[in-house]
Amino acid sequence: MAFLIAVLAFITLLTIVTLCYNYFIAKQYTISSRIEQYVKESPLDKQLPPLTKVLPHTSIQSGWYLLIRNMSKHFESVQWSRFIEHKLIQAALPMRGAEFMVICLGGAVLGAVVLILLSGSMLLGLMGGMIGFGMPLLILGLKIDQRRKAFNDQLGDTIIQIANALRTGYSFMQAIEMVSREMPKPIGEEFARVLKEMNLGVLTEEALNNMAKRVNSDDLDLVITAVLIQRQVGGNLAVVLDSIANTIRERVKIKGHIKTLTAQGKISGIIIGMLPIVMGGIIYLINPEYIKILFVHPMGKAMLMAGMVSQFVGMVVIRKIINIDI
């Protein structure tokens, strides 16, 4: 039994390492591999090097990579896999939803195996599996929030830049090109994608709406709504963008003020969440036999489960209290 558990742990770790390697090299081939699914051979194909020359066949399509891709095929048609893929697009992670689900399942197996080996309890192993499955989702959510915040911080200056470009005689498409070239990530990257879609024949309204879906920002929705209305009824777009930029700047100032006022509540939530874990670790180091009963006695296991659920509910409630929408 121990040998089987060790083999499962080794396979899980190797799978996670392989997926991480795949993530770091994915940017080099993900666009070409997706286009090949829809575009047949064209005259441009003779001028472009094939994908196998960029990345050798043996380095990508061999070994554990094939195993992971074959495992991910089982999640291709699952609806929540497509939902996760949309979240990956929002986080700008070059990965398919099915591959991310394989990472979540690998984390669940790893968490369950580790806690079973440490405690010998199937209940704690189940808890470890739930934690291992949820950690990649938690990291993905944090990545999305971080990217959205960076986008919103750059949006005010970007709107001013577009308005100034329109005043100097640039067209809206030329203004977008200037923003994509001069602004840093993530906003420059998003506008560059909008420009590429427009060059491929996508309507301006549809390209802007696609960017709104990827970013999921209230400030950006306000800007896109103003642009679409101006394109339908006419008017001075530069003046409208200046007004929106001032509104967004004021919202950013208010959010910073609220963040300062709610800092104490956030620190309280962190302390409340970490205090039982730290105290339990200290007691375990001082007197292991004293706290070991929590992991072996049925009442102790029930208390641990109730404590973890209470901690989670408390942290969610504190987060809801200090999260003020503007």
C-alpha positions as a printed NumPy array, in Angstrom:
array([[  0.   ,   0.   ,   0.   ],
       [  2.781,   2.429,   0.916],
       [  4.589,   1.617,  -2.341],
       [  1.428,   2.329,  -4.345],
       [  0.947,   5.654,  -2.575],
       [  4.57 ,   6.6  ,  -3.225],
       [  4.161,   5.752,  -6.94 ],
       [  1.016,   7.895,  -7.15 ],
       [  2.787,  10.78 ,  -5.457],
       [  5.728,  10.507,  -7.87 ],
       [  3.419,  10.455, -10.916],
       [  1.5  ,  13.462,  -9.6  ],
       [  4.629,  15.506,  -8.975],
       [  6.032,  14.627, -12.377],
       [  2.747,  15.609, -14.03 ],
       [  2.731,  19.003, -12.286],
       [  6.349,  19.671, -13.244],
       [  5.62 ,  18.754, -16.863],
       [  2.617,  21.069, -16.963],
       [  4.68 ,  23.902, -15.527],
       [  7.258,  23.324, -18.251],
       [  4.463,  23.323, -20.806],
       [  3.239,  26.685, -19.443],
       [  6.621,  28.358, -19.821],
       [  6.995,  27.274, -23.449],
       [  3.344,  27.557, -24.437],
       [  3.649,  31.118, -25.739],
       [  5.971,  29.875, -28.495],
       [  3.476,  27.566, -30.114],
       [ -0.059,  28.077, -28.785],
       [ -1.112,  30.585, -31.471],
       [  0.234,  28.507, -34.363],
       [ -1.275,  25.282, -33.052],
       [ -4.748,  26.831, -32.72 ],
       [ -4.686,  28.507, -36.137],
       [ -3.726,  25.188, -37.751],
       [ -7.039,  23.733, -36.545],
       [ -9.043,  26.21 , -38.644],
       [ -6.79 ,  27.433, -41.449],
       [ -5.738,  25.148, -44.271],
       [ -2.611,  25.504, -46.318],
       [ -2.242,  28.935, -47.926],
       [  0.462,  30.685, -50.016],
       [  1.817,  32.178, -46.81 ],
       [  2.553,  28.707, -45.479],
       [  5.52 ,  28.39 , -47.822],
       [  7.089,  31.517, -46.34 ],
       [  6.602,  30.537, -42.684],
       [  8.64 ,  27.855, -40.931],
       [  6.623,  24.879, -39.78 ],
       [  5.842,  24.493, -36.096],
       [  8.087,  21.495, -35.778],
       [ 11.076,  23.669, -36.686],
       [ 10.289,  26.088, -33.865],
       [  9.792,  23.36 , -31.313],
       [ 11.136,  19.899, -32.096],
       [  8.677,  17.049, -32.175],
       [ 10.62 ,  15.114, -29.597],
       [ 10.58 ,  17.939, -27.046],
       [  6.826,  18.509, -27.179],
       [  4.987,  15.42 , -28.383],
       [  6.829,  12.778, -26.383],
       [  6.869,  11.281, -22.94 ],
       [  4.69 ,  12.718, -20.228],
       [  3.457,  15.528, -22.428],
       [  1.473,  13.046, -24.537],
       [  0.091,  11.491, -21.357],
       [ -1.091,  14.885, -20.094],
       [ -2.626,  15.832, -23.427],
       [ -4.413,  12.484, -23.587],
       [ -5.709,  12.985, -20.052],
       [ -6.922,  16.49 , -20.891],
       [ -8.955,  15.178, -23.84 ],
       [-11.419,  13.663, -21.379],
       [-12.385,  17.174, -20.208],
       [-12.694,  18.87 , -23.594],
       [-16.482,  18.678, -23.814],
       [-17.182,  19.385, -20.163],
       [-18.963,  22.696, -19.611],
       [-16.976,  23.688, -16.525],
       [-13.778,  23.07 , -18.481],
       [-14.902,  25.708, -20.984],
       [-15.756,  28.031, -18.093],
       [-12.238,  27.541, -16.709],
       [-10.792,  28.263, -20.148],
       [-12.586,  31.618, -20.144],
       [-11.043,  32.346, -16.742],
       [ -7.623,  31.411, -18.113],
       [ -8.118,  33.93 , -20.915],
       [ -8.974,  36.589, -18.327],
       [ -5.78 ,  35.731, -16.447],
       [ -3.728,  35.74 , -19.7  ],
       [ -2.483,  32.191, -19.059],
       [ -1.686,  30.326, -22.319],
       [ -3.33 ,  27.071, -21.293],
       [ -6.428,  25.115, -22.234],
       [ -9.184,  24.528, -19.717],
       [ -8.764,  20.758, -19.892],
       [ -5.053,  21.039, -19.076],
       [ -5.824,  23.241, -16.089],
       [ -8.327,  20.683, -14.83 ],
       [ -5.607,  18.039, -15.009],
       [ -3.481,  20.29 , -12.772],
       [ -6.384,  20.607, -10.308],
       [ -6.879,  16.85 , -10.222],
       [ -3.13 ,  16.313,  -9.796],
       [ -3.138,  18.753,  -6.876],
       [ -6.086,  16.906,  -5.332],
       [ -4.298,  13.553,  -5.583],
       [ -1.093,  15.034,  -4.195],
       [ -2.863,  16.712,  -1.265],
       [ -4.768,  13.55 ,  -0.404],
       [ -1.66 ,  11.355,  -0.588],
       [  0.44 ,  13.705,   1.564],
       [ -2.143,  13.984,   4.347],
       [ -2.827,  10.243,   4.31 ],
       [  0.888,   9.534,   4.683],
       [  1.242,  12.087,   7.497],
       [ -1.902,  11.298,   9.479],
       [ -3.102,   7.919,   8.287],
       [ -6.687,   9.237,   8.222],
       [ -8.867,   8.944,   5.14 ],
       [-10.974,  11.895,   6.343],
       [ -7.939,  14.171,   6.454],
       [ -6.895,  12.731,   3.101],
       [-10.253,  13.808,   1.676],
       [ -9.743,  17.283,   3.119],
       [ -6.265,  17.394,   1.624],
       [ -7.693,  16.437,  -1.762],
       [-10.225,  19.258,  -1.557],
       [ -7.506,  21.741,  -0.61 ],
       [ -5.209,  20.506,  -3.383],
       [ -8.014,  20.818,  -5.93 ],
       [ -8.944,  24.311,  -4.795],
       [ -5.464,  25.819,  -4.624],
       [ -5.01 ,  26.183,  -8.428],
       [ -8.478,  27.749,  -8.627],
       [ -7.576,  30.17 ,  -5.846],
       [ -4.333,  31.129,  -7.58 ],
       [ -6.227,  31.595, -10.843],
       [ -8.706,  33.941,  -9.162],
       [ -5.905,  35.976,  -7.605],
       [ -4.183,  36.208, -10.99 ],
       [ -7.395,  37.501, -12.593],
       [ -7.913,  40.107,  -9.877],
       [ -4.291,  41.221, -10.107],
       [ -4.471,  41.636, -13.878],
       [ -7.811,  43.473, -13.689],
       [ -6.434,  45.869, -11.076],
       [ -3.352,  46.582, -13.197],
       [ -5.605,  47.193, -16.205],
       [ -7.829,  49.618, -14.287],
       [ -4.802,  51.522, -12.977],
       [ -3.595,  52.089, -16.55 ],
       [ -7.006,  52.816, -18.055],
       [ -7.19 ,  56.5  , -17.07 ],
       [ -3.897,  57.397, -18.741],
       [ -4.833,  55.303, -21.77 ],
       [ -8.112,  57.153, -22.27 ],
       [ -6.308,  60.503, -22.077],
       [ -3.799,  59.252, -24.658],
       [ -6.589,  58.162, -27.022],
       [ -8.389,  61.495, -26.592],
       [ -5.212,  63.462, -27.349],
       [ -4.568,  61.32 , -30.416],
       [ -8.084,  61.989, -31.687],
       [ -7.571,  65.734, -31.231],
       [ -4.411,  65.647, -33.347],
       [ -6.313,  64.095, -36.247],
       [ -5.709,  60.383, -35.696],
       [ -8.509,  57.951, -36.404],
       [ -9.833,  55.705, -33.67 ],
       [ -7.998,  52.706, -35.103],
       [ -4.726,  54.655, -35.269],
       [ -5.219,  55.734, -31.65 ],
       [ -5.669,  52.09 , -30.619],
       [ -2.503,  51.175, -32.517],
       [ -0.573,  53.888, -30.669],
       [ -1.848,  52.641, -27.306],
       [ -0.955,  49.033, -28.124],
       [  2.554,  50.129, -29.079],
       [  3.341,  52.539, -26.255],
       [  1.42 ,  51.28 , -23.202],
       [  2.796,  48.42 , -21.078],
       [  1.034,  45.18 , -20.238],
       [ -1.72 ,  44.302, -19.633],
       [ -3.561,  47.172, -21.311],
       [ -1.167,  47.394, -24.259],
       [ -1.528,  43.665, -24.812],
       [ -5.33 ,  43.848, -24.774],
       [ -5.511,  46.758, -27.217],
       [ -3.026,  44.98 , -29.479],
       [ -5.377,  42.009, -29.541],
       [ -8.283,  44.316, -30.405],
       [ -6.226,  45.755, -33.261],
       [ -5.394,  42.293, -34.586],
       [ -9.054,  41.287, -34.544],
       [-10.015,  44.452, -36.416],
       [ -7.291,  43.822, -39.016],
       [ -8.683,  40.308, -39.509],
       [-12.103,  41.742, -40.357],
       [-13.866,  41.677, -36.991],
       [-16.205,  44.62 , -36.456],
       [-14.972,  47.331, -34.118],
       [-17.971,  46.884, -31.812],
       [-17.426,  43.137, -31.587],
       [-13.683,  43.495, -30.972],
       [-14.288,  45.969, -28.143],
       [-16.947,  43.739, -26.608],
       [-14.544,  40.794, -26.748],
       [-11.993,  42.827, -24.817],
       [-14.654,  43.722, -22.246],
       [-15.408,  40.018, -21.751],
       [-11.727,  39.203, -21.314],
       [-11.016,  41.975, -18.804],
       [-14.386,  42.111, -16.997],
       [-13.857,  45.67 , -15.765],
       [-16.652,  48.106, -14.917],
       [-14.488,  51.06 , -15.939],
       [-13.754,  49.512, -19.317],
       [-17.452,  48.758, -19.838],
       [-18.162,  52.456, -19.298],
       [-15.557,  53.453, -21.885],
       [-16.734,  50.93 , -24.477],
       [-20.367,  51.959, -24.   ],
       [-19.441,  55.594, -24.611],
       [-17.44 ,  54.7  , -27.734],
       [-20.24 ,  52.553, -29.177],
       [-22.859,  55.249, -28.551],
       [-20.634,  57.878, -30.168],
       [-20.161,  55.674, -33.248],
       [-23.947,  55.371, -33.606],
       [-25.134,  58.931, -32.88 ],
       [-21.964,  60.957, -33.505],
       [-20.357,  63.637, -31.363],
       [-16.942,  64.669, -30.067],
       [-15.401,  61.442, -28.774],
       [-12.349,  63.219, -27.322],
       [-14.521,  65.326, -24.986],
       [-16.488,  62.264, -23.893],
       [-13.291,  60.324, -23.162],
       [-11.899,  63.234, -21.114],
       [-15.031,  63.219, -18.954],
       [-14.824,  59.438, -18.475],
       [-11.117,  59.655, -17.634],
       [-11.826,  62.178, -14.872],
       [-14.562,  59.899, -13.496],
       [-12.228,  56.886, -13.496],
       [ -9.467,  58.859, -11.76 ],
       [-11.862,  59.933,  -9.015],
       [-12.984,  56.327,  -8.563],
       [ -9.367,  55.212,  -8.245],
       [ -8.768,  57.849,  -5.565],
       [-11.857,  56.78 ,  -3.627],
       [-10.859,  53.116,  -3.879],
       [ -7.413,  53.952,  -2.497],
       [ -8.994,  55.845,   0.403],
       [-11.334,  52.939,   1.16 ],
       [ -8.427,  50.513,   0.964],
       [ -6.61 ,  52.546,   3.614],
       [ -9.65 ,  52.61 ,   5.89 ],
       [-10.283,  48.868,   5.557],
       [ -6.639,  47.848,   6.059],
       [ -7.303,  47.105,   9.732],
       [-10.142,  44.748,   8.845],
       [ -7.957,  42.916,   6.332],
       [ -5.172,  42.489,   8.879],
       [ -7.71 ,  41.199,  11.403],
       [ -8.927,  38.621,   8.904],
       [ -5.375,  37.468,   8.175],
       [ -4.549,  37.173,  11.881],
       [ -7.761,  35.289,  12.641],
       [ -7.111,  32.907,   9.776],
       [ -3.45 ,  32.216,  10.607],
       [ -3.641,  32.16 ,  14.412],
       [ -5.073,  28.606,  14.809],
       [ -2.58 ,  27.175,  12.308],
       [  0.413,  28.875,  13.946],
       [ -0.678,  27.962,  17.465],
       [ -1.334,  24.366,  16.436],
       [  2.143,  24.115,  14.902],
       [  3.784,  25.573,  18.015],
       [  1.912,  23.182,  20.329],
       [  2.823,  20.265,  18.074],
       [  6.504,  21.188,  18.297],
       [  6.385,  21.605,  22.099],
       [  4.185,  18.661,  23.029],
       [  3.159,  16.425,  20.094],
       [  1.26 ,  13.949,  22.255],
       [ -0.947,  16.709,  23.631],
       [ -2.336,  17.729,  20.246],
       [ -2.1  ,  14.359,  18.513],
       [ -5.47 ,  13.346,  19.955],
       [ -7.135,  15.816,  17.595],
       [ -6.012,  13.697,  14.639],
       [ -6.828,  10.242,  16.04 ],
       [ -9.954,  10.682,  18.185],
       [-13.317,  10.928,  16.375],
       [-14.305,  13.938,  18.444],
       [-10.996,  15.616,  17.627],
       [-11.494,  15.034,  13.912],
       [-14.993,  16.488,  14.111],
       [-13.632,  19.528,  15.963],
       [-10.964,  20.024,  13.319],
       [-13.549,  19.869,  10.552],
       [-15.863,  22.298,  12.353],
       [-12.955,  24.635,  13.042],
       [-11.86 ,  24.709,   9.402],
       [-15.408,  25.366,   8.194],
       [-15.825,  28.149,  10.774],
       [-12.514,  29.699,   9.764],
       [-13.501,  29.688,   6.121],
       [-16.925,  31.207,   6.812],
       [-15.364,  33.895,   9.027],
       [-12.81 ,  34.872,   6.401],
       [-15.523,  35.062,   3.712],
       [-17.714,  37.251,   5.933],
       [-14.831,  39.605,   6.742],
       [-13.95 ,  39.832,   3.051],
       [-17.547,  40.69 ,   2.179],
       [-17.643,  43.402,   4.846],
       [-14.478,  45.169,   3.719],
       [-15.179,  44.737,  -0.031],
       [-17.049,  47.957,  -0.869],
       [-18.215,  48.463,  -4.445],
       [-17.901,  51.948,  -5.916]])
